[in-house]
Amino acid sequence: MQKRAIAFLAALALVGVSAPIYAQSTKSLQLAKNQKLCRSKRPDGSIKTWTCGADQPCCVNHFFNLYTCGSQLLKCL
């Protein structure tokens, strides 16, 4: 669990902590080896982008405007 948190913080340092991840160009986004890029089209037509662990599912709930990572056991519950 600590390795995953360290990898996430390292990825944030690469992207720049002051800017949100979804505002960065996906071409310039550097991902750690154990991360994947999640993308979803919002109801207004824009695209939301965030990162999850390689073993986590990308979870979306448009009703609550929720874009997050799930767990291996519970998936997107």
For each residue, the residues with C-beta under 8 A, 3 or more apart:
1: 4 5
2: 5 6
3: 6 7
4: 1 7 8 34 53
5: 1 2 8 9
6: 2 3 9 10
7: 3 4 10 11 32 33 34 35
8: 4 5 11 12 32 35 51
9: 5 6 12 13
10: 6 7 13 14 32
11: 7 8 14 15 30 31 32 35 51
12: 8 9 15 16 17 21
13: 9 10 16 17
14: 10 11 30
15: 11 12 19 21 24 29 30
16: 12 13 19 24
17: 12 13
18:
19: 15 16 23 24
20: 23 24
21: 12 15 24 29 49 50 51
22: 48 49 50
23: 19 20
24: 15 16 19 20 21 28 29 49
25: 28 29
26: 29 37 39 49
27:
28: 24 25
29: 15 21 24 25 26 37 49 51
30: 11 14 15
31: 11 35 36 37 51
32: 7 8 10 11 35
33: 7 54
34: 4 7 53 54 55
35: 7 8 11 31 32 51 52 53 54
36: 31 51 52 53 54 58
37: 26 29 31 49 50 51
38: 49 50 51 52 58 67 69
39: 26 47 48 49 58
40: 47 48 58 60 67
41: 45 46 47 48
42: 45 46 47 48 62
43: 62
44:
45: 41 42
46: 41 42
47: 39 40 41 42
48: 22 39 40 41 42 67
49: 21 22 24 26 29 37 38 39
50: 21 22 37 38 58 67 68 69
51: 8 11 21 29 31 35 36 37 38
52: 35 36 38 56 57 58 69 70
53: 4 34 35 36 56 69
54: 33 34 35 36
55: 34 72
56: 52 53 69 70 71 72
57: 52 69 70 75 76
58: 36 38 39 40 50 52 67 69 70
59: 66 67 68 69 70 75 76
60: 40 66 67 76
61: 64 65 66 67
62: 42 43 65
63:
64: 61
65: 61 62
66: 59 60 61
67: 38 40 48 50 58 59 60 61
68: 50 59
69: 38 50 52 53 56 57 58 59
70: 52 56 57 58 59 74 75 76 77
71: 56 74 75
72: 55 56 75
73:
74: 70 71 77
75: 57 59 70 71 72
76: 57 59 60 70
77: 70 74
